[in-house]
Amino acid sequence: MAVRYESVNDITTKGSRMRVRIHDMEYSGAVGELELHGRGIVFKTNGDDKDIFKPMCLSSCELSIYIIDAGVRGLYDDMRGAEEGRFYLEVSRWNEEVWSREFIGMILTDSLKRTDETYPLWKMEAIDGLAMLKEVDYVMNGGIKTLRELLYECMEKNPVIVNMYQNSDTIILMASKLEVDHEFYDGNIWETVAHYDFFYNKKENDVSRWSCYEVIEELCMRYMLRVVNDNGIYVVRGVESYFEEGVTTNVIRQKKDGSWEAGATLEFYNVSVDSNALDGGVYTNTKGYKRMYRDWE
């Protein structure tokens, strides 16, 4: 796996620098230069303005590129004939000193679009991978698991995490105001437990397992939690926290290898990617203008 293309025009109309990388699981050559066009980078979340307790807020990113040379055309041809899971999109924002990840997702190779012209405009879409968990059965290893362990075991099956995350933070569990009245748990919902019998359906002699997506969704509904991809990390937070501005709270940072760090603090504001996840939203970052003309008539 290697970076196959990287953007060269990273200045946007919103004044921030953005960098785009396209990863190819079957590539090992030099990195090509990519120039963004059209609407540039578009972030989307599928919240619901009629249901503020919607537990799963899926996110995606759209990218527009002109096919102007043989290299980019070759990338388009390879992507069009590839199976899903081969190409990944990574978007980063310059944060004064370093590039910080804004979004990372799997490119949907069966939904590529291009215009019919000399230099076609090619549009692609990448998803955060949560929807892919609908196709993965949840098989519990052991009889009893904590809420934190259950969420991790389901989320780690996400192909985006499997292929694109090193041993870095993949899931952040934010403190919730929901308290559990049990002497062993001291109000910490992440340490409440569930038995594997909860996660399959049985009708007569027919037993069907729940998908990993269904398990996450059920746990979130039970505890009034929401999952959203924020800055490339899957954040699980209490719904009530969306109504608070500028809060520093304790979190649990879950890493890809299963290790975790409790008691860390994180300051969050409701102005980032997940701010409008309550009702959905589209966030566009276009390339900067070179010239502008105005007719004063």
Salt bridges, closest charged atoms under 4 A:
GLU6 OE1 - ARG21 NE 2.86
ASP10 OD2 - ARG17 NH2 3.35
ASP24 OD2 - ARG4 NH1 2.92
ASP24 OD1 - ARG86 NE 2.79
GLU26 OE1 - ARG86 NH1 3.56
GLU35 OE2 - HIS37 NE2 3.93
GLU35 OE2 - LYS287 NZ 3.65
ASP49 OD1 - LYS50 NZ 3.84
GLU62 OE2 - LYS44 NZ 2.87
ASP77 OD1 - ARG80 NH2 3.54
ASP78 OD2 - ARG4 NH2 2.78
GLU90 OE1 - HIS23 NE2 2.73
GLU90 OE2 - ARG101 NE 3.72
GLU102 OE2 - ARG93 NH2 3.20
GLU153 OE2 - LYS145 NZ 3.20
GLU156 OE2 - LYS157 NZ 3.56
ASP169 OD2 - ARG253 NH1 2.86
ASP169 OD1 - LYS255 NZ 3.09
GLU191 OE2 - ARG148 NE 3.76
ASP197 OD2 - HIS195 ND1 3.60
GLU218 OE2 - ARG222 NE 2.58
GLU244 OE2 - LYS177 NZ 2.65
ASP274 OD2 - ARG237 NH1 2.34
